């Protein structure tokens, strides 16, 4: 009938409350249980959209997207006592998502993909700015705040990323993701398979685990391709909804220097942009479609997974492909870094493994 | 004499020769014959005899001769008759005339040849021109056709262009239309969506109600063991105070964020201002003041001083950290100005460098460099020569100074110099003494003259007195008292005057003498003195009695 989603908030402020999110029949119900008092409060009409709930980085405030009577609203709650701080409506057709800036003072709310519209609200509910890039075509697919709250990157269905600056909330640049990389300053790493080098003398019976895995899995390495490079480009079918096109993934590196993007039209590539120069820096071309990537929370190191049993790491020093030494198939579909940056958890459908990174450079 | 019968003869007939042949008499009129003679070509030798006999026969020799004479004279030739006699023929003149006629004939032939040549040339030129004309006409035709073709193409392209423009417009209109359609459809969809959403919500509510009603007890969660707060207090109620507190905290958060941002911006601003000022200073330093023309210098002068003033002002102002609009604008404007000047200067330098590097050097530059080299060579030579000269001179000087090594020679030399000087001095002394003597003589002569003069004057006065006495006595019978008083005074006055003159001359002499060896003569002159002095002063030039001339004569004496 429904499934329960519990989120326990373990911040210092909230150790006396328990918030439950109950999704039933496509209706979300948020209940706040106070562990000290015997009071229960409900948050009415929350919107079950992709990013309908957003917590500030310090956990002080929670913004909830609501929809009542075909109109969208945003409620801001103080997490310490779950009191409603602000409640305001948004001028959106169908609010798709909300996200706090890392400084906790600006809330970005964007509309459904049918309408390219992003609204920026201050913590006290004032509308700071609205940004619309174009009309009628499919709009925003994903957004990302830079860690310093200086930039807001908006990825849209037209295969472009637009960067807004926090002072004027106007576009300062846009990044294109064409199928042919022509700029000579860009480094393109192409993943190539390398045939496994098996020395026949070392073959033994029964084969060791390592040997088995090495025999049956193909190693890969990165080669630097010469520009111009043409990437594998797919054109999605025009008459299907939610087409696989546009910028589906965006992430800023923690030092604010790089932005990693993925253009769903070019599913095998990860684009890394230099934010200081506002230019394309590196393109990683993988053998399979990129499933997800995440930055190391401490340094500019990107971990990428493509559904194969390899995890790929990129840093400005270079990039490397690491084979997960598991027997059988281990298809990494997602990954998550530890907050210290020393290890990363690699998740497949049924399993997960933790990859530890040494302090020295990974060769 | 034969009779002249006039027969009408057809002009330029081919039978003219025959006519000539068959007429025994002179029946042809001279003018027509004349013309015919000129037009006909030289007759062949066969018919020559007959031709010539046709004109002159035994009968009409005289007439033909006279006729010939007339013709020749009209043509400007001398008469073939002898001067004095009417009938005698001057053979020499005839021969001369013949020769002249032959020469004339040759000339005419040559002229004819030339004319024919020219005619041929002109003909060929004409042909050539006609060919050219024909070719040019062809070319003109071709180009006309080309033009027509190009015009046609141009027209086609223009029409294509217009079509494309039209297409573009149509496309744009279509796009606009489609957009309008899309927008209208979108509004329709939104409206429908909203309607459906409302319906759906209603249905959900209903469903929830139904589902909930079915259950006996509510599915709810109960908290069993409440956790107490660490500090034992009870939970805070939701009151206005808490709300106010929340608001306050929220605003604090916002404000702190804004303050932080503003601080960052101020820091950035200050840094940028510093950088701009540094840049400005460096630009001013970079701008070279000496290479510019005076006009520019005069322009830069006040500008630079302005800049320095600006720098001073801004430095002062930055101390107080004013960031008002005017200061900022001033700074940016001044930097822009300076940057422009620097850019112009760099461009000029670049042009100069490119001119030097490029192959197309100016003639002037090349020559000037060569000249420069030549001049430097010349100057170097000159320097060398001068140095050599100096060396030699130094050597000579050294020799001069060093060569008299023994004392006798030096003494002799010294003595020589001294002797020279002594002799000179002695000469001068001699001259001086001579002059002195002369002046003494003159003075004596002058004094004698003056004494004589005085004596003479006395005598003259006595005479005059006597004469006047006589007069007076003669006239005293008429005038007794009135003149007695006046005349003696006149005498006295004149006597005094004379005395004064003498005194003055005697007085004036010594000072004149003391003033120099030259002016021995008295300064003041009177008629008497000049006369005497002219006789006494032998050195003076003859006939010169004017006092102005003394200065010049003095000068002559000193030289």
Interface residues (C-beta under 8 A of the other chain):
Chain A: X16 X20 X25 X26 X27 X31 X33 X34 X35 X36 X37 X38 X39 X60 X61 X69 X70 X78 X81 X83 X85 X93 X94 X103 X104 X105 X114 X122 X123 X124 X135 X136
Chain B: X179 X182 X183 X186 X190 X193 X194 X197 X198 X204 X207 X208 X221 X223 X226 X227 X228 X229 X234 X235 X236 X238 X242 X243 X246 X247 X249 X250 X251 X253 X254 X257
